[in-house]
Amino acid sequence: MIKLAFYGKGGIGKSTTVSNLAAAMAQQGLRVMQVGCDPKADSTIALRRGQALPTVLELVRQGSFALEDMVREGFAGVVCVEAGGPTPGVGCAGRGIITALEKLQEKGAYEVYRPDVVLYDVLGDVVCGGFSMPMRKGYADEVFILTSGENMALHAAANIAMALDHFKDRGYARLRGLILNRRDVPREEEKVAELAEDLHSTIIGSLHRSETVQEAEELGKTVLEAFPDSAMAEEYRALARQVLGQAGGEQVC
């Protein structure tokens, strides 16, 4: 089982990217699980044609529940889970991530669904407390950071990398590379390349800015489902191959 965490600044297109990667990997014949670790609980919505998923925190507040109450299958058979967040103004959003991951293990989700690949989609503006949970030993083995050439995205990416470096002696996940999600800002590729060099890492793939992505979102679908023959769909397929290759997944790619 390959376990990968994707971090990035809010609004960078992380959930869109992860959902399309999940779809691409599933279409390669892999059993894929995607765990949304964002209080907005919309990580997997494009895999489910716009249909919201009961979050783990909602189920916990209601009382006892079964594994199948927190898990749904989406496009191409991707197994979908959403951590959720607290009632607005009350509680800690990071706690939702901790609770979700604990419940997945407690209820035997990995044994029941037996995924080949687990993708954790994590908000990267904050990398303390629960938001660092997917980095911890026993969860994700590898981390990929999504960024554009925008200053705030680069700043968030650097903070995520610093957190990983801080935890490296504890057996936490390791940084495997940056993914450039283009916003067509000046010197974008150069800026991200400079950041990768500073982090002693590499850019393992890039995605062009495309209206196809927005058109698919309007339909409540991934690009792989809505426009499977598009150039953008092929970019996601190529990135999925690159991610699996970097994560040592050649044998299942």
NUTORLUM-109899 format. One record per residue (C-alpha): chain; x, y, z. Coordinates in Angstrom, 3 decimals, padded with zeros to 6 digits. Layout:
+----+----------+----------+----------+
! ch !       xx !       yy !       zz !
+----+----------+----------+----------+
!  A !        X !        Y !        Z !
...
+----+----------+----------+----------+
***
This chain:
+----+----------+----------+----------+
! ch !       xx !       yy !       zz !
+----+----------+----------+----------+
!  A !  000.000 !  000.000 !  000.000 !
!  A !  001.452 !  003.345 ! -001.096 !
!  A !  000.375 !  006.217 !  001.173 !
!  A !  000.833 !  009.755 ! -000.153 !
!  A ! -000.038 !  013.145 !  001.334 !
!  A ! -000.595 !  016.233 ! -000.804 !
!  A ! -000.168 !  019.609 !  000.886 !
!  A ! -000.575 !  023.113 ! -000.476 !
!  A ! -002.004 !  026.532 !  000.209 !
!  A ! -005.786 !  026.771 !  000.251 !
!  A ! -007.120 !  027.645 ! -003.207 !
!  A ! -004.072 !  026.299 ! -005.051 !
!  A ! -006.152 !  023.600 ! -006.776 !
!  A ! -004.980 !  020.801 ! -004.535 !
!  A ! -008.288 !  018.955 ! -004.169 !
!  A ! -008.950 !  019.209 ! -007.896 !
!  A ! -005.502 !  017.829 ! -008.619 !
!  A ! -005.723 !  015.020 ! -006.072 !
!  A ! -009.173 !  013.942 ! -007.298 !
!  A ! -007.978 !  013.769 ! -010.881 !
!  A ! -004.867 !  011.871 ! -009.826 !
!  A ! -007.076 !  009.440 ! -007.909 !
!  A ! -009.227 !  008.941 ! -010.993 !
!  A ! -006.187 !  008.470 ! -013.224 !
!  A ! -004.641 !  005.916 ! -010.875 !
!  A ! -007.941 !  004.050 ! -010.570 !
!  A ! -008.236 !  003.886 ! -014.346 !
!  A ! -004.787 !  002.273 ! -014.399 !
!  A ! -006.311 ! -000.589 ! -012.426 !
!  A ! -005.323 !  000.459 ! -008.908 !
!  A ! -007.606 !  000.437 ! -005.883 !
!  A ! -007.462 !  004.047 ! -004.656 !
!  A ! -008.655 !  005.674 ! -001.422 !
!  A ! -008.829 !  009.463 ! -001.098 !
!  A ! -009.073 !  011.009 !  002.356 !
!  A ! -010.078 !  014.671 !  002.454 !
!  A ! -008.323 !  016.408 !  005.370 !
!  A ! -009.807 !  019.882 !  004.967 !
!  A ! -012.588 !  021.369 !  007.150 !
!  A ! -014.501 !  022.336 !  003.975 !
!  A ! -015.041 !  018.612 !  003.305 !
!  A ! -015.106 !  019.052 ! -000.471 !
!  A ! -011.995 !  017.094 ! -001.443 !
!  A ! -013.881 !  014.202 ! -003.028 !
!  A ! -016.935 !  016.030 ! -004.327 !
!  A ! -015.817 !  015.930 ! -007.985 !
!  A ! -015.427 !  012.170 ! -007.701 !
!  A ! -019.053 !  011.979 ! -006.565 !
!  A ! -020.661 !  014.234 ! -009.176 !
!  A ! -021.161 !  017.065 ! -006.720 !
!  A ! -022.751 !  014.916 ! -004.039 !
!  A ! -021.533 !  015.710 ! -000.519 !
!  A ! -020.246 !  012.960 !  001.738 !
!  A ! -021.098 !  012.554 !  005.457 !
!  A ! -017.982 !  013.643 !  007.332 !
!  A ! -016.323 !  011.670 !  010.075 !
!  A ! -016.793 !  014.499 !  012.577 !
!  A ! -020.517 !  014.697 !  011.783 !
!  A ! -020.848 !  010.968 !  012.390 !
!  A ! -018.863 !  011.175 !  015.630 !
!  A ! -021.178 !  013.924 !  016.914 !
!  A ! -024.205 !  011.764 !  016.101 !
!  A ! -022.921 !  008.786 !  018.090 !
!  A ! -022.012 !  005.267 !  017.033 !
!  A ! -021.601 !  004.487 !  013.345 !
!  A ! -020.301 !  001.792 !  011.032 !
!  A ! -017.417 !  001.927 !  008.570 !
!  A ! -019.777 !  002.075 !  005.588 !
!  A ! -021.377 !  005.236 !  007.029 !
!  A ! -018.128 !  007.179 !  006.607 !
!  A ! -016.971 !  005.689 !  003.294 !
!  A ! -018.463 !  005.983 ! -000.202 !
!  A ! -017.228 !  004.950 ! -003.625 !
!  A ! -016.864 !  007.570 ! -006.316 !
!  A ! -015.861 !  007.698 ! -009.973 !
!  A ! -013.776 !  004.731 ! -011.161 !
!  A ! -014.323 !  003.054 ! -007.800 !
!  A ! -012.243 !  005.544 ! -005.790 !
!  A ! -012.962 !  005.047 ! -002.072 !
!  A ! -013.861 !  008.460 ! -000.615 !
!  A ! -013.621 !  009.737 !  002.970 !
!  A ! -014.007 !  013.287 !  004.347 !
!  A ! -012.679 !  014.260 !  007.783 !
!  A ! -014.809 !  017.391 !  008.084 !
!  A ! -014.444 !  020.168 !  010.619 !
!  A ! -015.938 !  021.458 !  013.864 !
!  A ! -019.010 !  023.635 !  014.247 !
!  A ! -017.933 !  027.120 !  013.033 !
!  A ! -016.406 !  029.075 !  015.891 !
!  A ! -016.122 !  026.020 !  018.119 !
!  A ! -013.296 !  023.503 !  018.398 !
!  A ! -010.154 !  022.791 !  016.417 !
!  A ! -010.210 !  021.935 !  012.717 !
!  A ! -007.064 !  019.869 !  013.081 !
!  A ! -008.876 !  017.612 !  015.515 !
!  A ! -011.135 !  016.475 !  012.671 !
!  A ! -008.128 !  015.094 !  010.803 !
!  A ! -006.849 !  013.273 !  013.877 !
!  A ! -010.296 !  011.797 !  014.557 !
!  A ! -010.832 !  010.732 !  010.940 !
!  A ! -007.511 !  008.939 !  010.657 !
!  A ! -007.990 !  007.261 !  014.014 !
!  A ! -011.483 !  006.084 !  013.026 !
!  A ! -010.249 !  004.724 !  009.697 !
!  A ! -007.750 !  002.578 !  011.545 !
!  A ! -010.118 !  001.668 !  014.371 !
!  A ! -012.792 !  000.436 !  011.972 !
!  A ! -010.354 ! -001.447 !  009.759 !
!  A ! -010.872 !  000.612 !  006.604 !
!  A ! -007.508 ! -000.276 !  005.108 !
!  A ! -008.041 ! -003.985 !  005.718 !
!  A ! -011.608 ! -003.955 !  004.367 !
!  A ! -010.998 ! -001.895 !  001.212 !
!  A ! -007.376 ! -002.979 !  000.699 !
!  A ! -006.298 !  000.083 ! -001.312 !
!  A ! -003.153 ! -000.024 ! -003.427 !
!  A ! -002.810 !  003.746 ! -003.016 !
!  A ! -004.068 !  006.110 ! -000.301 !
!  A ! -004.099 !  009.837 ! -001.083 !
!  A ! -004.420 !  012.306 !  001.795 !
!  A ! -005.546 !  015.763 !  000.639 !
!  A ! -004.379 !  018.189 !  003.347 !
!  A ! -004.774 !  021.942 !  003.772 !
!  A ! -001.282 !  023.409 !  003.860 !
!  A ! -001.817 !  026.907 !  005.217 !
!  A ! -001.431 !  025.391 !  008.689 !
!  A !  001.026 !  022.578 !  009.401 !
!  A !  000.702 !  022.278 !  013.164 !
!  A ! -001.368 !  019.937 !  015.315 !
!  A ! -003.859 !  017.830 !  013.392 !
!  A ! -002.760 !  019.171 !  010.035 !
!  A !  000.586 !  017.466 !  010.506 !
!  A ! -001.145 !  014.163 !  011.354 !
!  A ! -000.866 !  012.673 !  007.821 !
!  A !  002.895 !  013.277 !  007.973 !
!  A !  003.240 !  011.069 !  011.039 !
!  A !  004.645 !  007.579 !  011.057 !
!  A !  002.019 !  005.017 !  010.117 !
!  A !  000.077 !  007.334 !  007.823 !
!  A !  001.591 !  008.865 !  004.684 !
!  A !  005.050 !  007.728 !  003.672 !
!  A !  005.651 !  010.459 !  001.117 !
!  A !  004.578 !  014.112 !  000.782 !
!  A !  004.087 !  016.120 ! -002.391 !
!  A !  003.604 !  019.883 ! -002.228 !
!  A !  001.465 !  021.744 ! -004.738 !
!  A !  002.401 !  025.311 ! -005.483 !
!  A !  002.197 !  028.006 ! -008.113 !
!  A !  004.594 !  030.904 ! -008.594 !
!  A !  002.432 !  033.163 ! -006.425 !
!  A !  004.203 !  034.455 ! -003.325 !
!  A !  001.720 !  033.124 ! -000.771 !
!  A !  001.694 !  029.694 ! -002.377 !
!  A !  005.505 !  029.612 ! -002.315 !
!  A !  005.511 !  030.751 !  001.314 !
!  A !  003.082 !  027.984 !  002.312 !
!  A !  005.143 !  025.408 !  000.406 !
!  A !  008.303 !  026.482 !  002.235 !
!  A !  006.527 !  026.206 !  005.609 !
!  A !  005.309 !  022.691 !  004.808 !
!  A !  008.835 !  021.657 !  003.848 !
!  A !  010.169 !  023.158 !  007.093 !
!  A !  007.667 !  021.097 !  009.081 !
!  A !  008.775 !  017.943 !  007.296 !
!  A !  012.404 !  018.755 !  008.002 !
!  A !  011.593 !  019.344 !  011.669 !
!  A !  009.959 !  015.907 !  011.944 !
!  A !  012.517 !  013.950 !  009.897 !
!  A !  014.183 !  012.378 !  012.941 !
!  A !  010.851 !  010.951 !  014.107 !
!  A !  010.368 !  008.703 !  011.094 !
!  A !  007.713 !  010.965 !  009.568 !
!  A !  006.919 !  011.168 !  005.863 !
!  A !  009.547 !  012.574 !  003.522 !
!  A !  009.226 !  015.223 !  000.837 !
!  A !  009.261 !  013.623 ! -002.614 !
!  A !  008.812 !  016.697 ! -004.774 !
!  A !  006.875 !  019.772 ! -005.822 !
!  A !  004.008 !  019.903 ! -008.283 !
!  A !  003.677 !  023.158 ! -010.208 !
!  A !  000.039 !  024.112 ! -010.740 !
!  A !  000.438 !  027.066 ! -013.049 !
!  A ! -001.255 !  030.426 ! -012.503 !
!  A !  000.694 !  032.082 ! -015.326 !
!  A !  002.355 !  034.676 ! -013.099 !
!  A !  005.691 !  036.256 ! -014.092 !
!  A !  008.787 !  034.041 ! -013.670 !
!  A !  006.576 !  031.257 ! -012.361 !
!  A !  008.642 !  028.263 ! -013.365 !
!  A !  011.861 !  030.000 ! -012.340 !
!  A !  010.492 !  030.841 ! -008.873 !
!  A !  009.285 !  027.311 ! -008.217 !
!  A !  012.565 !  025.877 ! -009.485 !
!  A !  014.447 !  028.157 ! -007.068 !
!  A !  012.258 !  026.959 ! -004.209 !
!  A !  012.832 !  023.321 ! -005.169 !
!  A !  016.584 !  023.925 ! -005.148 !
!  A !  016.388 !  025.622 ! -001.737 !
!  A !  014.484 !  022.604 ! -000.400 !
!  A !  016.931 !  020.139 ! -002.008 !
!  A !  013.994 !  018.757 ! -003.941 !
!  A !  012.695 !  018.724 ! -007.511 !
!  A !  009.636 !  019.663 ! -009.554 !
!  A !  008.220 !  016.232 ! -010.383 !
!  A !  005.454 !  017.499 ! -012.662 !
!  A !  003.466 !  020.522 ! -013.760 !
!  A ! -000.072 !  021.319 ! -014.845 !
!  A ! -001.134 !  024.046 ! -017.245 !
!  A ! -003.888 !  026.479 ! -016.378 !
!  A ! -006.877 !  025.289 ! -018.365 !
!  A ! -010.540 !  026.204 ! -018.730 !
!  A ! -011.221 !  022.467 ! -019.060 !
!  A ! -010.724 !  022.128 ! -015.301 !
!  A ! -013.352 !  024.783 ! -014.541 !
!  A ! -015.743 !  023.287 ! -017.088 !
!  A ! -015.446 !  019.872 ! -015.421 !
!  A ! -016.028 !  021.416 ! -011.989 !
!  A ! -019.178 !  023.100 ! -013.268 !
!  A ! -020.421 !  019.627 ! -014.163 !
!  A ! -019.479 !  018.322 ! -010.716 !
!  A ! -016.973 !  015.890 ! -012.223 !
!  A ! -013.268 !  015.272 ! -012.541 !
!  A ! -011.620 !  016.104 ! -015.855 !
!  A ! -010.967 !  012.366 ! -016.289 !
!  A ! -014.708 !  011.696 ! -016.221 !
!  A ! -016.032 !  014.796 ! -017.984 !
!  A ! -013.399 !  015.189 ! -020.691 !
!  A ! -011.398 !  011.947 ! -020.839 !
!  A ! -009.916 !  012.696 ! -024.277 !
!  A ! -008.774 !  016.227 ! -023.438 !
!  A ! -005.190 !  017.406 ! -023.233 !
!  A ! -005.770 !  018.216 ! -019.571 !
!  A ! -006.864 !  014.657 ! -018.815 !
!  A ! -003.616 !  013.431 ! -020.340 !
!  A ! -001.653 !  015.847 ! -018.140 !
!  A ! -003.252 !  014.317 ! -015.058 !
!  A ! -002.492 !  010.805 ! -016.323 !
!  A !  001.128 !  011.765 ! -016.906 !
!  A !  001.366 !  013.353 ! -013.452 !
!  A ! -000.132 !  010.230 ! -011.862 !
!  A !  002.604 !  008.145 ! -013.484 !
!  A !  005.257 !  010.579 ! -012.262 !
!  A !  003.882 !  010.597 ! -008.700 !
!  A !  003.771 !  006.814 ! -008.526 !
!  A !  007.250 !  006.600 ! -009.955 !
!  A !  008.626 !  009.032 ! -007.373 !
!  A !  006.866 !  007.129 ! -004.604 !
!  A !  008.431 !  003.834 ! -005.688 !
!  A !  005.234 !  002.699 ! -007.303 !
!  A !  006.581 !  001.534 ! -010.639 !
!  A !  005.493 ! -002.004 ! -009.890 !
!  A !  001.813 ! -000.992 ! -009.779 !
!  A !  001.796 !  001.873 ! -012.298 !
+----+----------+----------+----------+
***
